[in-house]
Amino acid sequence: MGLSMDGWSAKTTQKYMGVLLSWITPDLQMRTAAVAHYKDTDSSGEEIWETVDGYVRKWGIGDVLQGITTDNARPIRLASRR
């Protein structure tokens, strides 16, 4: 299972974060689900990781999570290194 996350700003300057999960089913079909979308502030890497880690724990996927894909924004890069 893989996790992808990306942050962006709307024209109104409101900031958002999206989280996707991707996995392959036993019959080798790829699946992706948008699992979280929340309004963000100017979060630090630590704050972003705390939020994402909370989702990972809530969903119970820590043992099957194989990687994280992010964009190149500094706070998200820092969060994904945790």
LINDAPE-V29255 format. One record per pair of residues at least 24 apart in sequence whose ideal C-beta (glycine too) atoms are under 10 Angstrom apart, sorted by the first residue. I is the first residue (numbers start at 0). J is the second residue. D is the distance in Angstrom with one decimal. If there is no record, write none. Layout:
BEGIN
[[I;J;D] [I;J;D]]
END
This chain:
BEGIN
[[0;30;9.7] [0;58;9.8] [0;60;6.0] [0;62;9.5] [0;63;4.7] [0;64;5.4] [0;65;6.1] [0;66;8.8] [1;31;9.1] [1;63;9.9] [1;64;7.5] [1;65;5.9] [1;66;5.1] [1;67;7.3] [1;68;6.4] [2;34;8.7] [2;35;9.9] [2;51;7.4] [2;54;8.6] [2;55;7.4] [2;58;9.9] [2;60;8.0] [2;64;6.0] [2;65;8.8] [2;66;7.4] [2;67;4.9] [2;68;7.4] [2;69;9.2] [2;79;8.8] [3;31;8.4] [3;33;9.7] [3;66;9.3] [3;67;7.3] [3;68;4.4] [3;69;7.3] [3;70;9.3] [3;79;10.0] [4;35;8.5] [4;47;7.8] [4;50;9.5] [4;51;6.3] [4;54;9.6] [4;67;7.0] [4;68;7.8] [4;69;5.7] [4;70;8.4] [4;72;9.9] [4;75;6.3] [4;78;7.8] [4;79;7.5] [5;68;8.9] [5;69;6.9] [5;70;5.2] [5;72;8.2] [5;75;7.4] [6;39;6.0] [6;42;8.1] [6;47;7.7] [6;69;8.9] [6;70;7.4] [6;72;6.0] [6;74;7.5] [6;75;5.9] [6;78;9.8] [7;39;9.1] [7;70;8.7] [7;72;9.2] [8;39;9.1] [9;38;9.7] [13;38;6.4] [13;39;8.5] [13;40;9.5] [14;38;7.0] [14;39;4.3] [14;40;6.4] [14;41;7.2] [14;42;8.1] [15;39;5.8] [16;42;7.8] [16;47;7.0] [16;50;7.4] [16;51;8.4] [16;74;9.9] [16;75;8.3] [16;78;9.8] [18;50;8.8] [18;51;6.5] [18;54;6.3] [18;55;9.5] [18;67;9.9] [19;68;8.7] [20;54;9.3] [20;55;9.7] [20;58;8.0] [20;60;7.4] [20;63;10.0] [20;64;8.7] [21;65;9.8] [21;66;9.8] [21;68;8.6] [22;60;9.2] [22;63;8.0] [22;64;9.8] [22;65;9.2] [34;58;7.3] [34;60;9.7] [39;74;9.3] [41;74;8.2] [42;74;6.0] [42;75;9.2] [42;78;8.4] [43;73;9.6] [43;74;5.9] [43;77;7.5] [43;78;8.4] [44;72;9.5] [44;73;7.4] [44;74;4.6] [44;75;7.3] [44;76;7.3] [44;77;2.7] [44;78;4.4] [44;79;8.3] [44;80;7.8] [44;81;7.7] [45;74;8.8] [45;77;7.5] [45;78;7.3] [45;81;7.9] [46;74;8.0] [46;78;8.1] [47;72;9.5] [47;74;5.6] [47;75;6.2] [47;76;9.9] [47;77;7.8] [47;78;3.9] [47;79;8.6] [47;81;9.2] [48;74;9.3] [48;75;9.3] [48;77;7.7] [48;78;3.9] [48;79;7.7] [48;80;8.5] [48;81;4.4] [49;78;8.6] [49;81;9.0] [50;78;8.5] [51;75;9.4] [51;78;6.5] [51;79;8.4] [51;81;8.7] [52;78;8.8] [52;81;7.3]]
END
